[in-house]
């Protein structure tokens, strides 16, 4: 007779071979389960404030939202960038919530991104023409596949939330789209939240007496300017 381990392996082989589930999907699901188990274990032994440091990217955080174009005026200059990992990933590689003064190093976006050099590039002109013709479509509307398979991120303009609850753009992601959207007076744009400041997370906890993840999600949804339609 097959033991439990052998049955599990046999079942996985069938699922992979039939296309019911890819090995990559299986790996991601296992990572999510491990992350949740670790979070629950650590949270039981710590306060809610300490538990914030245990929140990882694998957990059910509402990260894709719409924000007013006018709310995105600055970019974060120091997120531990490198040429190996995507912009902003170094600082938020292990956790979704980070403390420190990383949000104090910022600069205005539009002297940096919205300038004559960027507006002349062929890539910008293609993006501009597409948005002008079809409107600003999110990656979900475009049926785009996730680009970073470890966190299942989508290739939206990436932002972080500072200690005051303000959005800071992550450099080197979507600068052509952002410049085109500004030129075309797009009022709302979809973004992907890369991470948040610890002090803002504490404010979420103090405002909503609930589980840390639920408190953060509730506050993020209140920042979402395009709320889902309510069925009548």
N, C-alpha and C positions, 0 to 999 in steps of 0.2 A: 504493500500500500504506500501511496505517496504521503509524505509528511506535509505539514502545513506550508513549509518553505517551498517544497517542490511544486505543490499545487499553485502557489502564488506565482512562481516563476513561469510555469506552464501557462497560466492565465494571462500573464503579461506578454508572453511570446505571441499568443493568439491575437491579443489586442493590437500589438505593434504590426504584425504581419497583415492583418485585415484592414489596417488604416483607421481603426476605431480610435486610436490614440497614438500620437507620436512619442518617441522617447523624450524629446524636448519638453512636451507637455507634461509627461510623467515626472520628469526631474523638477519642473517648476512646481507642480502640485505637492511633491514631497518636501520641497524647500518651504513652501507656505505652511505645511503642517508642522514641520520642525520649528519654524519661527514662532508660530502661535503657541506651541507647547512651551517653548522657552519663555515667551512673554508671560503666559499664565503662571508658570513656575516662579519667575522672578517677581511678578506683581504681588503674589501672595505674601512675599517676604519683605515688601517695601511699601513706602507710602506712594500716593498717586504722583507726587512730584518726582520721585525717583523712578517710577515706572515709565515716565516720559522718555527716558534714555533707552528704554527697551523696545520702543516702537521702531520697527524696521519697515523697509519698502515693500515687503511681502504681505503686509497686513492690509486690511480693507479700509484704506484711506481714500477719501474723495479727492482725487488729484487733478482731474480734467474739468475745468470750469470756464465760464466766460467772464471777462472783466471789461469795464469801460476802457476804451483806448486812452482816455485822459488820465487814468490811474497809473499808467506805466510810463514814468518820466525819467527814472534812473536805472542804472545797471550796477550790479555788485562787482567790484573790482578785485576782490580777494576771496576766492572760494577754493583755494588750493588747486589751481589749475595745472594740468600737465599736458604733454603732447600724446600721452598714451591713452588716457581716459577721456570720455566726453566732458565738455565744459561743465563745471559745477559738481561732477561726480566725486572728485577726491574728498571734499569736505563731507558730503552726504553719502559716502560709500557704504558705511555700516549702519547709519541711523537716519531716521527722518527728522529728528529733532536735535539741534545742535546749539550749544551755548557759545559764548565768546563775543568778540567784537567784529566778527566778519561782516556784519551789516553796517558798520560804521564807515567802511571803505566803499564809497559809491561815487558815481559821476553821472552827469546828465546824459541821457541817451542820444538826443538828436544832434548835438554837435558831433557825436561820435558815429552814429549810424545813419542819420538822415542828412547826408551831405552829397555834394556834387559828384564825388568819386564813385560812391555806390550807385547813384542814379544813372550813371553812364554805362554800367556793365550790361553785357548781353543777358546774363542770368536775371538781373533785376528786371529788365524789360519784359522777359518772358513771364515772370511772376506778376508784374504789373498788368500785362495784357490779360492774363488768365483771371485775375481778381476783378478786373474791370468788366470782363465779359460774363463771368459766372457768379460774382460775389465772393466774399471770403468764406471758403468752405473749410470745416474742421477736417482733421485727419480721419475721423470716424465717418464723416460724410463722403470722403474720398475713398473709403474702404482701404485705407493704407495699413500695411502690416506694421507691428511693433518693430522698432529698430534696434533696441537693446534687449536681448532675450532674457538676460538675468533678472531684470525688473519689469519686463513687459511694458516698457515705456513707449509712448507714441511720439512721433516727431513734430509735436507742437512747439510753439515758442515756450521756452522754459523760464519759470520764475521761481523766486524764493520769497518767503514772507518774513519781514524783519520784526524786531521786538515791538514795534508800534502797530503792526498789522498792515504795513504798506508793502506793495509788491516791488521787487527788484528783479530786473531781467538778468538772466544768466547769459554771459557773452557767447558769441559764436553759435547761436542757434536761432534761425528765423529772422535774421536781420534784414534780408531782402523783402520778406513778407511784411515785416513791421514797417519798413520804409514805404512800401507800396500802399499799405493800409492807411498810413498817415496821409499820403498824397491824395488818396481817393476818399478821404474823410470817412473811413469806416469807424463806426461808433463803438462796436463791441468786437472783441477778438477772443478766440479760444486759446487757453494757455494750459500748460502742464506744471503742477507744483512740484518742484524738485525737493524742497525741504522747508522747514520753518524754524524760527528762533525759539529757544527754550523759554524766554520770558513771555513771548506771545502765547505759547502753549500753556503757561501758568495762568495767564489771563483767561484762557478758554476754560480751564478747570475752575477758577474762582467764579466765573460767570454761570457755568452750568454744572450743577452738582450731579455728576454722572461719571461713568467710566472714561478715562483719558482719551481713548480713541473716539468714543461717541461724542465727547465734548469738542474735540478738534474738528470732527466731521460736521457737526452742527454749525460751528462758527464758519467753516469753509463754505458751507452751503449758503450761509447768509451773505457771503461775499460774492456768490455766484449771481451775476446780473441777468442770467437767462435761466429762470426756474422752469422745471419740467411742467408741462400742462397737466392740470387736474381734470380727471375724467368727470363728466357730468352725469 
